[in-house]
Amino acid sequence: MSRLGMPEILVIALVVLLLFGGKKIPELMKGLGKGVKSFKDGMNGDTNTDSEEKKE
């Protein structure tokens, strides 16, 4: 399996920017962050995420 270097990461970032546009990137990253947080909470067995999300 090959490793990603800086040139490959830049090409991937450029393709994502071209596909989704600059305005959609923050929304995508926010959704990705929520998904990762939900996954981590699920792995740790935390079930209080619903009440925490309602506070925000």
Distance bins in CASP14 RR format, pairs under 12 A and 6 or more apart:
PFRMAT RR
TARGET T0000
AUTHOR 0000-0000-0000
RMODE 2
METHOD distances of the structure
MODEL  1
2 8 0 0 0 0 1 0 0 0 0 0 0
3 9 0 0 0 0 0 1 0 0 0 0 0
4 10 0 0 0 0 0 1 0 0 0 0 0
4 11 0 0 0 0 1 0 0 0 0 0 0
4 12 1 0 0 1 0 0 0 0 0 0 0
4 13 0 0 0 0 0 1 0 0 0 0 0
5 11 0 0 0 0 1 0 0 0 0 0 0
5 12 0 0 0 0 0 1 0 0 0 0 0
5 13 0 0 0 0 0 1 0 0 0 0 0
6 12 0 0 0 0 0 1 0 0 0 0 0
6 13 0 0 0 0 0 1 0 0 0 0 0
7 13 0 0 0 0 0 1 0 0 0 0 0
7 14 0 0 0 0 0 1 0 0 0 0 0
8 14 0 0 0 0 0 1 0 0 0 0 0
8 15 0 0 0 0 0 1 0 0 0 0 0
9 15 0 0 0 0 0 1 0 0 0 0 0
9 16 0 0 0 0 0 1 0 0 0 0 0
10 16 0 0 0 0 0 1 0 0 0 0 0
10 17 0 0 0 0 0 1 0 0 0 0 0
11 17 0 0 0 0 0 1 0 0 0 0 0
11 18 0 0 0 0 0 1 0 0 0 0 0
12 18 0 0 0 0 0 1 0 0 0 0 0
12 19 0 0 0 0 0 1 0 0 0 0 0
13 19 0 0 0 0 0 1 0 0 0 0 0
13 20 0 0 0 0 0 1 0 0 0 0 0
13 21 0 0 0 0 0 1 0 0 0 0 0
13 22 0 0 0 0 0 1 0 0 0 0 0
13 25 0 0 0 0 1 0 0 0 0 0 0
13 29 0 0 0 0 0 1 0 0 0 0 0
14 20 0 0 0 0 0 1 0 0 0 0 0
14 21 0 0 0 0 0 1 0 0 0 0 0
14 22 0 0 0 0 0 1 0 0 0 0 0
14 25 0 0 0 0 0 1 0 0 0 0 0
15 21 0 0 0 0 0 1 0 0 0 0 0
16 22 0 0 0 0 1 0 0 0 0 0 0
16 24 0 0 0 0 1 0 0 0 0 0 0
16 25 1 0 0 1 0 0 0 0 0 0 0
16 28 0 0 0 0 1 0 0 0 0 0 0
16 29 0 0 0 0 0 1 0 0 0 0 0
16 32 0 0 0 0 0 1 0 0 0 0 0
17 23 0 0 0 0 0 1 0 0 0 0 0
17 24 0 0 0 0 1 0 0 0 0 0 0
17 25 1 0 0 1 0 0 0 0 0 0 0
17 28 0 0 0 0 0 1 0 0 0 0 0
18 24 0 0 0 0 0 1 0 0 0 0 0
18 25 0 0 0 0 0 1 0 0 0 0 0
19 25 0 0 0 0 0 1 0 0 0 0 0
19 28 0 0 0 0 0 1 0 0 0 0 0
20 26 0 0 0 0 0 1 0 0 0 0 0
20 27 0 0 0 0 1 0 0 0 0 0 0
20 28 1 0 0 1 0 0 0 0 0 0 0
20 29 0 0 0 0 0 1 0 0 0 0 0
21 27 0 0 0 0 0 1 0 0 0 0 0
21 28 0 0 0 0 1 0 0 0 0 0 0
22 28 0 0 0 0 1 0 0 0 0 0 0
22 29 0 0 0 0 0 1 0 0 0 0 0
24 30 0 0 0 0 0 1 0 0 0 0 0
24 31 0 0 0 0 0 1 0 0 0 0 0
25 31 0 0 0 0 0 1 0 0 0 0 0
25 32 0 0 0 0 0 1 0 0 0 0 0
26 32 0 0 0 0 0 1 0 0 0 0 0
26 33 0 0 0 0 0 1 0 0 0 0 0
27 33 0 0 0 0 0 1 0 0 0 0 0
27 34 0 0 0 0 0 1 0 0 0 0 0
28 34 0 0 0 0 0 1 0 0 0 0 0
28 35 0 0 0 0 0 1 0 0 0 0 0
29 35 0 0 0 0 0 1 0 0 0 0 0
29 36 0 0 0 0 0 1 0 0 0 0 0
30 36 0 0 0 0 0 1 0 0 0 0 0
30 37 0 0 0 0 0 1 0 0 0 0 0
30 56 0 0 0 0 0 1 0 0 0 0 0
31 37 0 0 0 0 1 0 0 0 0 0 0
31 38 0 0 0 0 1 0 0 0 0 0 0
31 39 0 0 0 0 0 1 0 0 0 0 0
32 38 0 0 0 0 0 1 0 0 0 0 0
32 39 0 0 0 0 0 1 0 0 0 0 0
33 39 0 0 0 0 1 0 0 0 0 0 0
33 40 0 0 0 0 1 0 0 0 0 0 0
33 41 0 0 0 0 0 1 0 0 0 0 0
34 40 0 0 0 0 0 1 0 0 0 0 0
34 41 0 0 0 0 0 1 0 0 0 0 0
34 49 0 0 0 0 1 0 0 0 0 0 0
34 52 0 0 0 0 0 1 0 0 0 0 0
34 53 0 0 0 0 1 0 0 0 0 0 0
34 56 0 0 0 0 0 1 0 0 0 0 0
35 41 0 0 0 0 1 0 0 0 0 0 0
35 42 0 0 0 0 0 1 0 0 0 0 0
35 43 0 0 0 0 0 1 0 0 0 0 0
35 49 0 0 0 0 0 1 0 0 0 0 0
35 53 0 0 0 0 0 1 0 0 0 0 0
36 42 0 0 0 0 0 1 0 0 0 0 0
36 43 0 0 0 0 0 1 0 0 0 0 0
37 43 0 0 0 0 0 1 0 0 0 0 0
37 44 0 0 0 0 0 1 0 0 0 0 0
37 46 0 0 0 0 1 0 0 0 0 0 0
37 49 1 0 0 1 0 0 0 0 0 0 0
37 52 0 0 0 0 1 0 0 0 0 0 0
37 53 0 0 0 0 1 0 0 0 0 0 0
37 56 0 0 0 0 0 1 0 0 0 0 0
38 44 0 0 0 0 0 1 0 0 0 0 0
38 45 0 0 0 0 0 1 0 0 0 0 0
38 46 0 0 0 0 1 0 0 0 0 0 0
38 47 0 0 0 0 0 1 0 0 0 0 0
38 49 1 0 0 1 0 0 0 0 0 0 0
38 50 0 0 0 0 0 1 0 0 0 0 0
38 52 0 0 0 0 0 1 0 0 0 0 0
38 53 0 0 0 0 1 0 0 0 0 0 0
39 45 0 0 0 0 0 1 0 0 0 0 0
39 46 0 0 0 0 0 1 0 0 0 0 0
39 49 0 0 0 0 0 1 0 0 0 0 0
40 46 0 0 0 0 1 0 0 0 0 0 0
40 49 0 0 0 0 1 0 0 0 0 0 0
41 47 0 0 0 0 1 0 0 0 0 0 0
41 48 0 0 0 0 1 0 0 0 0 0 0
41 49 1 0 1 0 0 0 0 0 0 0 0
41 50 0 0 0 0 0 1 0 0 0 0 0
41 51 0 0 0 0 0 1 0 0 0 0 0
41 52 0 0 0 0 1 0 0 0 0 0 0
41 53 0 0 0 0 0 1 0 0 0 0 0
42 48 0 0 0 0 0 1 0 0 0 0 0
42 49 0 0 0 0 1 0 0 0 0 0 0
46 52 0 0 0 0 1 0 0 0 0 0 0
48 54 0 0 0 0 0 1 0 0 0 0 0
48 55 0 0 0 0 0 1 0 0 0 0 0
49 55 0 0 0 0 0 1 0 0 0 0 0
49 56 0 0 0 0 0 1 0 0 0 0 0
50 56 0 0 0 0 0 1 0 0 0 0 0
END
